[in-house]
Amino acid sequence: MKSDFVEKAGLENSSFENPGFEEMGHGIYCVDARYIQHGIACCYLMVEGDQVAIIETGTAHTAEGIAEVLAELELPKEAVRYIIPTHVHLDHAGGAGLLMQQYPEAQMLIHPRGARHMVNPSQLMAGSKAVYGEEKFAQFYGELIPVPKERVISVENGEKHDLNGRALEFRHTPGHAEHHFCVWDSVSEGWFSGDTFGISYHEMGNDLKKHRSDRFIIPTTSPVQFDPDKLLASIDLMMGYNPKKFYLTHYSVLENPEPQADLLRAQIEDYRQIAQLLRNESEREERIHQALKDITLARLSSEQPELDLGTMEKVLAMDLDLNAQGLNIWLSRQEKK
Ligand SMILES: [Zn+2]
């Protein structure tokens, strides 16, 4: 079932010479994470005066791009005060150890349930190598470096930390992963939402900038901790702040969240129903995968009729594959209860 993902990644040897970065206003910069291919994952720099927070770390391949942006902004290494992965999945936290080495003044802010995996990444590494094998693991993620315990701060729900006087509020947002938090920035009135507010690639709208707000979006239910009720509650919690923006990790900013929130809620309900309807089928995961694909493409063509469905099938292949795996595991967890 992971073949689409692995194949897609294996085919891509495109260089990341200059994926560049985008200034988003309010001192926020979006930097491509150089994960699998350009446009799949990003991280954010928040610059407040002479201090910087890095939100999401990408993988070991991401650090170079971050250093380039800091150099361009003429900010020294010492400016980086916080490194903040939203959760410990490797496209979000795989580069954390390397960044902590490179930025000696930085402290890591992380969900309490993720902290031990940053200090000792052996479990993360073993889990990922079991899925991808040694070679692909190295290609996707590079090396995972442990973060010194004394530089890790476990952040409780509702805790605030300030970056040069700019308050960042942390809310625990389970649903995609139990150890997920999102970061509220009252200056931009935006959430750094990791994977809790879904995935919306640039290709899922018909124009990069103009229709940024209209992009299609899908939830991410990838293994192993998806929980539909918790995910819905986390989306409601975030919408309760009346956000103007969502800074997605996959990918970049959304600026009119209401319709996307509704689209996510509807799809999470679809997912739950599909999984429950197919729970007793043989080859359950394959059946779920097909159903997710059908329903997603149907929704997509009604929301964005101008998009080419063949292209969209390729754009969504990796995530629908992971989402089907995650739903299958969710069903298995229910059965054990
Ligand atoms: Zn992710």
py3Dmol code that shows the C-alpha trace and the ligand (Angstrom):
import py3Dmol

protein = """\
ATOM      1  CA  MET A   1       0.000   0.000   0.000  1.00  0.00           C
ATOM      2  CA  LYS A   2       2.891   2.356   0.445  1.00  0.00           C
ATOM      3  CA  SER A   3       4.029   1.768  -3.113  1.00  0.00           C
ATOM      4  CA  ASP A   4       2.690   5.049  -4.522  1.00  0.00           C
ATOM      5  CA  PHE A   5       4.553   7.020  -1.935  1.00  0.00           C
ATOM      6  CA  VAL A   6       7.810   5.150  -2.254  1.00  0.00           C
ATOM      7  CA  GLU A   7       7.626   5.110  -6.022  1.00  0.00           C
ATOM      8  CA  LYS A   8       6.914   8.780  -6.215  1.00  0.00           C
ATOM      9  CA  ALA A   9       9.784   9.565  -3.899  1.00  0.00           C
ATOM     10  CA  GLY A  10      12.123   7.192  -5.706  1.00  0.00           C
ATOM     11  CA  LEU A  11      11.443   8.896  -9.002  1.00  0.00           C
ATOM     12  CA  GLU A  12      12.234  12.295  -7.687  1.00  0.00           C
ATOM     13  CA  ASN A  13      15.860  13.145  -7.785  1.00  0.00           C
ATOM     14  CA  SER A  14      15.231  16.736  -8.655  1.00  0.00           C
ATOM     15  CA  SER A  15      17.710  19.065  -7.058  1.00  0.00           C
ATOM     16  CA  PHE A  16      16.608  21.595  -4.502  1.00  0.00           C
ATOM     17  CA  GLU A  17      19.109  24.170  -5.618  1.00  0.00           C
ATOM     18  CA  ASN A  18      16.877  27.117  -5.048  1.00  0.00           C
ATOM     19  CA  PRO A  19      13.340  26.378  -3.931  1.00  0.00           C
ATOM     20  CA  GLY A  20      13.505  29.823  -2.356  1.00  0.00           C
ATOM     21  CA  PHE A  21      11.339  31.235   0.382  1.00  0.00           C
ATOM     22  CA  GLU A  22       8.305  33.436   0.608  1.00  0.00           C
ATOM     23  CA  GLU A  23       7.734  36.433   2.832  1.00  0.00           C
ATOM     24  CA  MET A  24       4.228  36.306   4.259  1.00  0.00           C
ATOM     25  CA  GLY A  25       4.044  39.538   6.251  1.00  0.00           C
ATOM     26  CA  HIS A  26       4.175  39.976  10.053  1.00  0.00           C
ATOM     27  CA  GLY A  27       7.811  38.838  10.034  1.00  0.00           C
ATOM     28  CA  ILE A  28       6.837  35.350   8.866  1.00  0.00           C
ATOM     29  CA  TYR A  29       8.779  33.506   6.174  1.00  0.00           C
ATOM     30  CA  CYS A  30       7.806  30.234   4.543  1.00  0.00           C
ATOM     31  CA  VAL A  31      10.783  28.032   3.644  1.00  0.00           C
ATOM     32  CA  ASP A  32      10.520  24.871   1.573  1.00  0.00           C
ATOM     33  CA  ALA A  33      11.603  21.850   3.628  1.00  0.00           C
ATOM     34  CA  ARG A  34      13.171  20.012   0.650  1.00  0.00           C
ATOM     35  CA  TYR A  35      11.158  16.943   1.607  1.00  0.00           C
ATOM     36  CA  ILE A  36      10.683  14.434  -1.238  1.00  0.00           C
ATOM     37  CA  GLN A  37      10.057  17.210  -3.725  1.00  0.00           C
ATOM     38  CA  HIS A  38       9.516  20.935  -3.760  1.00  0.00           C
ATOM     39  CA  GLY A  39       6.098  21.975  -2.479  1.00  0.00           C
ATOM     40  CA  ILE A  40       5.387  18.988  -0.204  1.00  0.00           C
ATOM     41  CA  ALA A  41       6.424  20.352   3.200  1.00  0.00           C
ATOM     42  CA  CYS A  42       7.593  23.672   4.547  1.00  0.00           C
ATOM     43  CA  CYS A  43       8.722  25.300   7.744  1.00  0.00           C
ATOM     44  CA  TYR A  44       8.349  28.857   8.989  1.00  0.00           C
ATOM     45  CA  LEU A  45      10.667  31.468  10.395  1.00  0.00           C
ATOM     46  CA  MET A  46       9.137  34.080  12.644  1.00  0.00           C
ATOM     47  CA  VAL A  47      11.306  37.154  13.013  1.00  0.00           C
ATOM     48  CA  GLU A  48      10.596  39.590  15.816  1.00  0.00           C
ATOM     49  CA  GLY A  49      13.251  42.308  15.983  1.00  0.00           C
ATOM     50  CA  ASP A  50      16.563  40.526  16.421  1.00  0.00           C
ATOM     51  CA  GLN A  51      15.036  37.226  17.513  1.00  0.00           C
ATOM     52  CA  VAL A  52      13.834  34.262  15.496  1.00  0.00           C
ATOM     53  CA  ALA A  53      11.622  31.239  16.080  1.00  0.00           C
ATOM     54  CA  ILE A  54      11.730  28.305  13.675  1.00  0.00           C
ATOM     55  CA  ILE A  55       8.374  26.536  13.507  1.00  0.00           C
ATOM     56  CA  GLU A  56       8.663  23.011  12.060  1.00  0.00           C
ATOM     57  CA  THR A  57      12.114  21.690  11.270  1.00  0.00           C
ATOM     58  CA  GLY A  58      11.568  19.574   8.186  1.00  0.00           C
ATOM     59  CA  THR A  59      14.261  16.905   7.905  1.00  0.00           C
ATOM     60  CA  ALA A  60      18.043  16.902   7.964  1.00  0.00           C
ATOM     61  CA  HIS A  61      17.807  18.220   4.372  1.00  0.00           C
ATOM     62  CA  THR A  62      15.961  21.368   5.504  1.00  0.00           C
ATOM     63  CA  ALA A  63      18.652  23.090   7.564  1.00  0.00           C
ATOM     64  CA  GLU A  64      20.544  24.439   4.583  1.00  0.00           C
ATOM     65  CA  GLY A  65      17.536  26.347   3.264  1.00  0.00           C
ATOM     66  CA  ILE A  66      16.886  27.850   6.700  1.00  0.00           C
ATOM     67  CA  ALA A  67      20.505  28.994   6.953  1.00  0.00           C
ATOM     68  CA  GLU A  68      20.211  30.632   3.527  1.00  0.00           C
ATOM     69  CA  VAL A  69      17.164  32.645   4.587  1.00  0.00           C
ATOM     70  CA  LEU A  70      18.798  33.771   7.832  1.00  0.00           C
ATOM     71  CA  ALA A  71      21.881  34.850   5.886  1.00  0.00           C
ATOM     72  CA  GLU A  72      19.729  36.796   3.473  1.00  0.00           C
ATOM     73  CA  LEU A  73      17.999  38.533   6.387  1.00  0.00           C
ATOM     74  CA  GLU A  74      21.429  39.197   7.935  1.00  0.00           C
ATOM     75  CA  LEU A  75      20.471  37.448  11.149  1.00  0.00           C
ATOM     76  CA  PRO A  76      23.222  35.678  13.118  1.00  0.00           C
ATOM     77  CA  LYS A  77      22.929  32.118  14.469  1.00  0.00           C
ATOM     78  CA  GLU A  78      22.435  33.515  17.958  1.00  0.00           C
ATOM     79  CA  ALA A  79      19.185  35.177  16.861  1.00  0.00           C
ATOM     80  CA  VAL A  80      17.404  31.812  16.813  1.00  0.00           C
ATOM     81  CA  ARG A  81      15.740  31.411  20.226  1.00  0.00           C
ATOM     82  CA  TYR A  82      13.130  28.731  19.661  1.00  0.00           C
ATOM     83  CA  ILE A  83      12.836  25.615  17.546  1.00  0.00           C
ATOM     84  CA  ILE A  84       9.250  24.415  17.574  1.00  0.00           C
ATOM     85  CA  PRO A  85       8.121  21.168  15.896  1.00  0.00           C
ATOM     86  CA  THR A  86       4.315  20.850  16.052  1.00  0.00           C
ATOM     87  CA  HIS A  87       4.684  17.089  16.552  1.00  0.00           C
ATOM     88  CA  VAL A  88       7.399  14.474  16.201  1.00  0.00           C
ATOM     89  CA  HIS A  89       6.515  12.994  12.805  1.00  0.00           C
ATOM     90  CA  LEU A  90       9.703  13.152  10.813  1.00  0.00           C
ATOM     91  CA  ASP A  91       8.642  15.638   8.143  1.00  0.00           C
ATOM     92  CA  HIS A  92       8.030  18.062  11.047  1.00  0.00           C
ATOM     93  CA  ALA A  93      10.721  17.170  13.575  1.00  0.00           C
ATOM     94  CA  GLY A  94      13.316  15.069  11.744  1.00  0.00           C
ATOM     95  CA  GLY A  95      15.706  18.002  11.413  1.00  0.00           C
ATOM     96  CA  ALA A  96      15.315  19.204  15.004  1.00  0.00           C
ATOM     97  CA  GLY A  97      18.559  17.756  16.375  1.00  0.00           C
ATOM     98  CA  LEU A  98      20.644  19.215  13.579  1.00  0.00           C
ATOM     99  CA  LEU A  99      19.078  22.663  13.971  1.00  0.00           C
ATOM    100  CA  MET A 100      19.659  22.551  17.727  1.00  0.00           C
ATOM    101  CA  GLN A 101      23.339  21.905  16.993  1.00  0.00           C
ATOM    102  CA  GLN A 102      23.507  24.759  14.531  1.00  0.00           C
ATOM    103  CA  TYR A 103      21.701  27.334  16.688  1.00  0.00           C
ATOM    104  CA  PRO A 104      23.324  27.237  20.120  1.00  0.00           C
ATOM    105  CA  GLU A 105      21.020  29.802  21.769  1.00  0.00           C
ATOM    106  CA  ALA A 106      17.829  27.980  20.796  1.00  0.00           C
ATOM    107  CA  GLN A 107      15.538  26.084  23.108  1.00  0.00           C
ATOM    108  CA  MET A 108      13.192  23.450  21.810  1.00  0.00           C
ATOM    109  CA  LEU A 109       9.488  23.812  22.565  1.00  0.00           C
ATOM    110  CA  ILE A 110       7.627  20.533  22.191  1.00  0.00           C
ATOM    111  CA  HIS A 111       4.495  18.704  23.328  1.00  0.00           C
ATOM    112  CA  PRO A 112       5.153  16.819  26.596  1.00  0.00           C
ATOM    113  CA  ARG A 113       4.408  13.504  24.875  1.00  0.00           C
ATOM    114  CA  GLY A 114       6.913  14.211  22.116  1.00  0.00           C
ATOM    115  CA  ALA A 115       9.826  15.388  24.270  1.00  0.00           C
ATOM    116  CA  ARG A 116      11.394  12.006  25.001  1.00  0.00           C
ATOM    117  CA  HIS A 117      11.496  11.152  21.289  1.00  0.00           C
ATOM    118  CA  MET A 118      13.539  14.258  20.612  1.00  0.00           C
ATOM    119  CA  VAL A 119      16.026  13.405  23.375  1.00  0.00           C
ATOM    120  CA  ASN A 120      16.235   9.800  22.201  1.00  0.00           C
ATOM    121  CA  PRO A 121      15.071   9.418  18.598  1.00  0.00           C
ATOM    122  CA  SER A 122      15.817   5.689  18.365  1.00  0.00           C
ATOM    123  CA  GLN A 123      12.135   4.709  18.485  1.00  0.00           C
ATOM    124  CA  LEU A 124      11.199   7.218  15.775  1.00  0.00           C
ATOM    125  CA  MET A 125      14.044   5.992  13.655  1.00  0.00           C
ATOM    126  CA  ALA A 126      13.222   2.299  14.071  1.00  0.00           C
ATOM    127  CA  GLY A 127       9.550   2.866  13.242  1.00  0.00           C
ATOM    128  CA  SER A 128      10.358   4.790  10.117  1.00  0.00           C
ATOM    129  CA  LYS A 129      13.066   2.437   8.893  1.00  0.00           C
ATOM    130  CA  ALA A 130      10.613  -0.448   9.276  1.00  0.00           C
ATOM    131  CA  VAL A 131       8.295   1.316   6.825  1.00  0.00           C
ATOM    132  CA  TYR A 132      10.778   2.692   4.312  1.00  0.00           C
ATOM    133  CA  GLY A 133      13.967   0.645   4.658  1.00  0.00           C
ATOM    134  CA  GLU A 134      17.426   2.061   5.379  1.00  0.00           C
ATOM    135  CA  GLU A 135      18.037   3.542   1.962  1.00  0.00           C
ATOM    136  CA  LYS A 136      14.765   5.434   1.585  1.00  0.00           C
ATOM    137  CA  PHE A 137      14.938   6.527   5.202  1.00  0.00           C
ATOM    138  CA  ALA A 138      18.310   8.160   4.570  1.00  0.00           C
ATOM    139  CA  GLN A 139      17.022   9.705   1.350  1.00  0.00           C
ATOM    140  CA  PHE A 140      13.903  11.186   2.978  1.00  0.00           C
ATOM    141  CA  TYR A 141      15.104  12.114   6.418  1.00  0.00           C
ATOM    142  CA  GLY A 142      18.888  12.009   6.645  1.00  0.00           C
ATOM    143  CA  GLU A 143      20.177  11.453  10.148  1.00  0.00           C
ATOM    144  CA  LEU A 144      18.261  11.987  13.379  1.00  0.00           C
ATOM    145  CA  ILE A 145      20.396  13.677  16.006  1.00  0.00           C
ATOM    146  CA  PRO A 146      19.383  13.559  19.696  1.00  0.00           C
ATOM    147  CA  VAL A 147      18.527  16.895  21.319  1.00  0.00           C
ATOM    148  CA  PRO A 148      20.214  17.584  24.684  1.00  0.00           C
ATOM    149  CA  LYS A 149      17.628  17.140  27.433  1.00  0.00           C
ATOM    150  CA  GLU A 150      18.448  20.433  29.156  1.00  0.00           C
ATOM    151  CA  ARG A 151      17.477  22.383  26.045  1.00  0.00           C
ATOM    152  CA  VAL A 152      14.026  20.801  25.700  1.00  0.00           C
ATOM    153  CA  ILE A 153      10.967  22.532  27.177  1.00  0.00           C
ATOM    154  CA  SER A 154       7.754  20.487  27.437  1.00  0.00           C
ATOM    155  CA  VAL A 155       4.877  22.826  26.714  1.00  0.00           C
ATOM    156  CA  GLU A 156       1.559  22.307  28.473  1.00  0.00           C
ATOM    157  CA  ASN A 157      -1.806  23.113  26.915  1.00  0.00           C
ATOM    158  CA  GLY A 158      -2.480  26.863  27.039  1.00  0.00           C
ATOM    159  CA  GLU A 159       1.111  27.797  27.893  1.00  0.00           C
ATOM    160  CA  LYS A 160       2.545  30.974  26.369  1.00  0.00           C
ATOM    161  CA  HIS A 161       6.113  31.782  25.405  1.00  0.00           C
ATOM    162  CA  ASP A 162       7.241  35.067  24.051  1.00  0.00           C
ATOM    163  CA  LEU A 163       9.616  35.838  21.256  1.00  0.00           C
ATOM    164  CA  ASN A 164      11.074  39.253  21.971  1.00  0.00           C
ATOM    165  CA  GLY A 165       7.734  40.300  23.482  1.00  0.00           C
ATOM    166  CA  ARG A 166       5.553  38.592  20.853  1.00  0.00           C
ATOM    167  CA  ALA A 167       3.279  36.099  22.590  1.00  0.00           C
ATOM    168  CA  LEU A 168       2.972  32.609  21.184  1.00  0.00           C
ATOM    169  CA  GLU A 169       0.194  30.494  22.649  1.00  0.00           C
ATOM    170  CA  PHE A 170       0.369  26.719  22.505  1.00  0.00           C
ATOM    171  CA  ARG A 171      -2.752  24.548  22.389  1.00  0.00           C
ATOM    172  CA  HIS A 172      -2.710  20.778  22.444  1.00  0.00           C
ATOM    173  CA  THR A 173      -4.560  19.597  19.351  1.00  0.00           C
ATOM    174  CA  PRO A 174      -4.863  15.790  19.228  1.00  0.00           C
ATOM    175  CA  GLY A 175      -6.600  14.019  16.346  1.00  0.00           C
ATOM    176  CA  HIS A 176      -3.814  13.661  13.793  1.00  0.00           C
ATOM    177  CA  ALA A 177      -1.374  12.703  16.554  1.00  0.00           C
ATOM    178  CA  GLU A 178      -1.737  12.587  20.335  1.00  0.00           C
ATOM    179  CA  HIS A 179       1.457  14.589  20.768  1.00  0.00           C
ATOM    180  CA  HIS A 180       0.456  17.461  18.478  1.00  0.00           C
ATOM    181  CA  PHE A 181       0.197  21.098  19.446  1.00  0.00           C
ATOM    182  CA  CYS A 182      -0.608  24.165  17.350  1.00  0.00           C
ATOM    183  CA  VAL A 183       0.821  27.630  17.837  1.00  0.00           C
ATOM    184  CA  TRP A 184      -1.342  30.751  17.933  1.00  0.00           C
ATOM    185  CA  ASP A 185       0.252  34.011  16.878  1.00  0.00           C
ATOM    186  CA  SER A 186      -1.919  36.949  17.929  1.00  0.00           C
ATOM    187  CA  VAL A 187       0.039  39.361  15.695  1.00  0.00           C
ATOM    188  CA  SER A 188      -0.945  37.665  12.415  1.00  0.00           C
ATOM    189  CA  GLU A 189      -4.082  36.159  14.001  1.00  0.00           C
ATOM    190  CA  GLY A 190      -2.893  32.890  12.577  1.00  0.00           C
ATOM    191  CA  TRP A 191      -2.355  29.300  13.601  1.00  0.00           C
ATOM    192  CA  PHE A 192       0.731  27.296  12.826  1.00  0.00           C
ATOM    193  CA  SER A 193      -1.319  24.172  12.460  1.00  0.00           C
ATOM    194  CA  GLY A 194       1.140  21.389  11.615  1.00  0.00           C
ATOM    195  CA  ASP A 195      -1.065  18.557  10.359  1.00  0.00           C
ATOM    196  CA  THR A 196      -4.179  19.312  12.437  1.00  0.00           C
ATOM    197  CA  PHE A 197      -5.758  21.603   9.838  1.00  0.00           C
ATOM    198  CA  GLY A 198      -5.158  19.263   6.913  1.00  0.00           C
ATOM    199  CA  ILE A 199      -3.187  19.422   3.715  1.00  0.00           C
ATOM    200  CA  SER A 200      -3.626  21.858   0.842  1.00  0.00           C
ATOM    201  CA  TYR A 201      -0.949  21.893  -1.817  1.00  0.00           C
ATOM    202  CA  HIS A 202      -0.596  24.780  -4.235  1.00  0.00           C
ATOM    203  CA  GLU A 203      -1.712  22.488  -7.068  1.00  0.00           C
ATOM    204  CA  MET A 204      -5.098  22.112  -5.357  1.00  0.00           C
ATOM    205  CA  GLY A 205      -6.160  25.602  -6.431  1.00  0.00           C
ATOM    206  CA  ASN A 206      -6.017  27.153  -9.857  1.00  0.00           C
ATOM    207  CA  ASP A 207      -3.726  30.054  -9.076  1.00  0.00           C
ATOM    208  CA  LEU A 208      -0.870  30.335  -6.629  1.00  0.00           C
ATOM    209  CA  LYS A 209      -1.550  33.699  -5.073  1.00  0.00           C
ATOM    210  CA  LYS A 210      -4.946  34.975  -6.152  1.00  0.00           C
ATOM    211  CA  HIS A 211      -6.895  31.905  -5.166  1.00  0.00           C
ATOM    212  CA  ARG A 212      -4.870  31.014  -2.152  1.00  0.00           C
ATOM    213  CA  SER A 213      -8.041  31.083  -0.102  1.00  0.00           C
ATOM    214  CA  ASP A 214      -9.960  28.817  -2.422  1.00  0.00           C
ATOM    215  CA  ARG A 215      -7.623  25.870  -2.426  1.00  0.00           C
ATOM    216  CA  PHE A 216      -9.109  22.438  -1.870  1.00  0.00           C
ATOM    217  CA  ILE A 217      -8.042  20.773   1.365  1.00  0.00           C
ATOM    218  CA  ILE A 218      -7.995  17.224   2.735  1.00  0.00           C
ATOM    219  CA  PRO A 219      -7.550  15.950   6.281  1.00  0.00           C
ATOM    220  CA  THR A 220      -4.458  13.945   7.129  1.00  0.00           C
ATOM    221  CA  THR A 221      -5.204  10.746   9.011  1.00  0.00           C
ATOM    222  CA  SER A 222      -1.824   9.109   8.573  1.00  0.00           C
ATOM    223  CA  PRO A 223      -0.691   6.380  11.024  1.00  0.00           C
ATOM    224  CA  VAL A 224      -0.839   5.701  13.875  1.00  0.00           C
ATOM    225  CA  GLN A 225      -2.947   7.911  16.145  1.00  0.00           C
ATOM    226  CA  PHE A 226      -5.816   9.289  14.046  1.00  0.00           C
ATOM    227  CA  ASP A 227      -8.967   9.926  16.077  1.00  0.00           C
ATOM    228  CA  PRO A 228     -11.900  11.591  14.289  1.00  0.00           C
ATOM    229  CA  ASP A 229     -13.628  12.999  17.383  1.00  0.00           C
ATOM    230  CA  LYS A 230     -10.421  14.529  18.683  1.00  0.00           C
ATOM    231  CA  LEU A 231      -9.533  15.945  15.282  1.00  0.00           C
ATOM    232  CA  LEU A 232     -12.957  17.580  14.929  1.00  0.00           C
ATOM    233  CA  ALA A 233     -12.668  19.019  18.437  1.00  0.00           C
ATOM    234  CA  SER A 234      -9.203  20.414  17.663  1.00  0.00           C
ATOM    235  CA  ILE A 235     -10.487  22.104  14.505  1.00  0.00           C
ATOM    236  CA  ASP A 236     -13.346  23.635  16.506  1.00  0.00           C
ATOM    237  CA  LEU A 237     -10.914  24.803  19.174  1.00  0.00           C
ATOM    238  CA  MET A 238      -8.776  26.592  16.601  1.00  0.00           C
ATOM    239  CA  MET A 239     -11.744  28.111  14.766  1.00  0.00           C
ATOM    240  CA  GLY A 240     -12.886  29.476  18.137  1.00  0.00           C
ATOM    241  CA  TYR A 241     -10.007  31.967  17.965  1.00  0.00           C
ATOM    242  CA  ASN A 242     -11.491  33.496  14.769  1.00  0.00           C
ATOM    243  CA  PRO A 243      -8.259  32.964  12.885  1.00  0.00           C
ATOM    244  CA  LYS A 244      -7.465  34.957   9.760  1.00  0.00           C
ATOM    245  CA  LYS A 245      -4.756  32.571   8.657  1.00  0.00           C
ATOM    246  CA  PHE A 246      -3.613  28.999   8.859  1.00  0.00           C
ATOM    247  CA  TYR A 247       0.064  28.415   8.242  1.00  0.00           C
ATOM    248  CA  LEU A 248      -0.002  24.834   6.993  1.00  0.00           C
ATOM    249  CA  THR A 249       3.076  22.658   6.889  1.00  0.00           C
ATOM    250  CA  HIS A 250       1.677  21.048   3.746  1.00  0.00           C
ATOM    251  CA  TYR A 251       1.726  23.721   2.326  1.00  0.00           C
ATOM    252  CA  SER A 252       1.944  27.440   3.005  1.00  0.00           C
ATOM    253  CA  VAL A 253      -0.761  29.837   4.130  1.00  0.00           C
ATOM    254  CA  LEU A 254      -4.575  29.755   3.843  1.00  0.00           C
ATOM    255  CA  GLU A 255      -6.281  33.082   4.327  1.00  0.00           C
ATOM    256  CA  ASN A 256      -9.995  32.385   4.479  1.00  0.00           C
ATOM    257  CA  PRO A 257     -10.326  29.445   6.848  1.00  0.00           C
ATOM    258  CA  GLU A 258     -14.128  29.092   7.248  1.00  0.00           C
ATOM    259  CA  PRO A 259     -14.836  27.179   4.030  1.00  0.00           C
ATOM    260  CA  GLN A 260     -11.768  24.999   4.502  1.00  0.00           C
ATOM    261  CA  ALA A 261     -12.803  24.165   8.067  1.00  0.00           C
ATOM    262  CA  ASP A 262     -16.212  23.051   6.765  1.00  0.00           C
ATOM    263  CA  LEU A 263     -14.579  20.998   4.034  1.00  0.00           C
ATOM    264  CA  LEU A 264     -12.340  19.300   6.579  1.00  0.00           C
ATOM    265  CA  ARG A 265     -15.223  18.562   8.944  1.00  0.00           C
ATOM    266  CA  ALA A 266     -17.294  17.028   6.143  1.00  0.00           C
ATOM    267  CA  GLN A 267     -14.411  14.863   4.970  1.00  0.00           C
ATOM    268  CA  ILE A 268     -13.532  13.651   8.460  1.00  0.00           C
ATOM    269  CA  GLU A 269     -17.152  12.466   8.772  1.00  0.00           C
ATOM    270  CA  ASP A 270     -16.863  10.802   5.329  1.00  0.00           C
ATOM    271  CA  TYR A 271     -13.694   9.063   6.438  1.00  0.00           C
ATOM    272  CA  ARG A 272     -15.254   7.790   9.619  1.00  0.00           C
ATOM    273  CA  GLN A 273     -18.262   6.419   7.730  1.00  0.00           C
ATOM    274  CA  ILE A 274     -16.161   4.815   5.015  1.00  0.00           C
ATOM    275  CA  ALA A 275     -13.989   3.078   7.570  1.00  0.00           C
ATOM    276  CA  GLN A 276     -16.953   1.830   9.568  1.00  0.00           C
ATOM    277  CA  LEU A 277     -18.842   0.622   6.499  1.00  0.00           C
ATOM    278  CA  LEU A 278     -15.847  -1.330   5.245  1.00  0.00           C
ATOM    279  CA  ARG A 279     -14.574  -2.622   8.557  1.00  0.00           C
ATOM    280  CA  ASN A 280     -15.554  -6.238   7.972  1.00  0.00           C
ATOM    281  CA  GLU A 281     -14.402  -6.430   4.356  1.00  0.00           C
ATOM    282  CA  SER A 282     -11.456  -8.528   3.320  1.00  0.00           C
ATOM    283  CA  GLU A 283      -8.562  -6.457   2.002  1.00  0.00           C
ATOM    284  CA  ARG A 284      -9.981  -3.679   4.089  1.00  0.00           C
ATOM    285  CA  GLU A 285      -7.193  -1.178   3.608  1.00  0.00           C
ATOM    286  CA  GLU A 286      -7.340  -1.451  -0.193  1.00  0.00           C
ATOM    287  CA  ARG A 287     -11.106  -0.974  -0.142  1.00  0.00           C
ATOM    288  CA  ILE A 288     -10.786   2.065   2.105  1.00  0.00           C
ATOM    289  CA  HIS A 289      -8.086   3.463  -0.133  1.00  0.00           C
ATOM    290  CA  GLN A 290     -10.270   3.158  -3.212  1.00  0.00           C
ATOM    291  CA  ALA A 291     -13.254   4.713  -1.429  1.00  0.00           C
ATOM    292  CA  LEU A 292     -11.173   7.642  -0.182  1.00  0.00           C
ATOM    293  CA  LYS A 293      -9.855   8.211  -3.659  1.00  0.00           C
ATOM    294  CA  ASP A 294     -13.343   8.147  -5.207  1.00  0.00           C
ATOM    295  CA  ILE A 295     -14.929  10.460  -2.687  1.00  0.00           C
ATOM    296  CA  THR A 296     -12.011  12.895  -2.633  1.00  0.00           C
ATOM    297  CA  LEU A 297     -11.904  13.231  -6.410  1.00  0.00           C
ATOM    298  CA  ALA A 298     -15.684  13.674  -6.499  1.00  0.00           C
ATOM    299  CA  ARG A 299     -15.540  16.456  -3.930  1.00  0.00           C
ATOM    300  CA  LEU A 300     -12.573  18.006  -5.626  1.00  0.00           C
ATOM    301  CA  SER A 301     -14.252  18.149  -9.015  1.00  0.00           C
ATOM    302  CA  SER A 302     -17.311  19.834  -7.554  1.00  0.00           C
ATOM    303  CA  GLU A 303     -15.216  22.338  -5.548  1.00  0.00           C
ATOM    304  CA  GLN A 304     -12.566  23.001  -8.190  1.00  0.00           C
ATOM    305  CA  PRO A 305     -14.102  21.957 -11.531  1.00  0.00           C
ATOM    306  CA  GLU A 306     -11.266  23.491 -13.529  1.00  0.00           C
ATOM    307  CA  LEU A 307      -8.618  21.143 -12.118  1.00  0.00           C
ATOM    308  CA  ASP A 308      -7.458  18.125 -14.083  1.00  0.00           C
ATOM    309  CA  LEU A 309      -8.471  14.995 -12.183  1.00  0.00           C
ATOM    310  CA  GLY A 310      -5.639  12.862 -13.559  1.00  0.00           C
ATOM    311  CA  THR A 311      -3.104  15.334 -12.248  1.00  0.00           C
ATOM    312  CA  MET A 312      -4.932  15.616  -8.956  1.00  0.00           C
ATOM    313  CA  GLU A 313      -4.889  11.856  -8.526  1.00  0.00           C
ATOM    314  CA  LYS A 314      -1.096  11.990  -8.659  1.00  0.00           C
ATOM    315  CA  VAL A 315      -0.894  15.006  -6.363  1.00  0.00           C
ATOM    316  CA  LEU A 316      -3.059  13.255  -3.766  1.00  0.00           C
ATOM    317  CA  ALA A 317      -1.689   9.710  -4.172  1.00  0.00           C
ATOM    318  CA  MET A 318       0.807   9.772  -1.348  1.00  0.00           C
ATOM    319  CA  ASP A 319      -1.568  11.292   1.189  1.00  0.00           C
ATOM    320  CA  LEU A 320      -4.584   9.140   0.338  1.00  0.00           C
ATOM    321  CA  ASP A 321      -2.335   6.132   0.677  1.00  0.00           C
ATOM    322  CA  LEU A 322      -1.190   7.256   4.128  1.00  0.00           C
ATOM    323  CA  ASN A 323      -4.748   8.242   5.094  1.00  0.00           C
ATOM    324  CA  ALA A 324      -6.052   4.773   4.227  1.00  0.00           C
ATOM    325  CA  GLN A 325      -3.299   3.201   6.321  1.00  0.00           C
ATOM    326  CA  GLY A 326      -4.208   5.486   9.205  1.00  0.00           C
ATOM    327  CA  LEU A 327      -7.930   4.658   9.002  1.00  0.00           C
ATOM    328  CA  ASN A 328      -7.177   0.961   8.908  1.00  0.00           C
ATOM    329  CA  ILE A 329      -5.073   1.301  12.058  1.00  0.00           C
ATOM    330  CA  TRP A 330      -7.817   3.376  13.710  1.00  0.00           C
ATOM    331  CA  LEU A 331     -10.280   0.524  13.040  1.00  0.00           C
ATOM    332  CA  SER A 332      -7.849  -1.995  14.487  1.00  0.00           C
ATOM    333  CA  ARG A 333      -7.518   0.129  17.623  1.00  0.00           C
ATOM    334  CA  GLN A 334     -11.306   0.237  17.980  1.00  0.00           C
ATOM    335  CA  GLU A 335     -11.485  -3.551  17.648  1.00  0.00           C
ATOM    336  CA  LYS A 336      -9.026  -4.008  20.497  1.00  0.00           C
ATOM    337  CA  LYS A 337     -11.104  -1.876  22.827  1.00  0.00           C
TER     338      LYS A 337
END
"""
ligand_1 = """\
1
ZN
Zn 3.233 16.163 8.023
"""
view = py3Dmol.view(width=600, height=400)
view.addModel(protein, "pdb")
view.setStyle({"model": 0}, {"cartoon": {"style": "trace"}})
view.addModel(ligand_1, "xyz")
view.setStyle({"model": 1}, {"stick": {}})
view.zoomTo()
view.show()
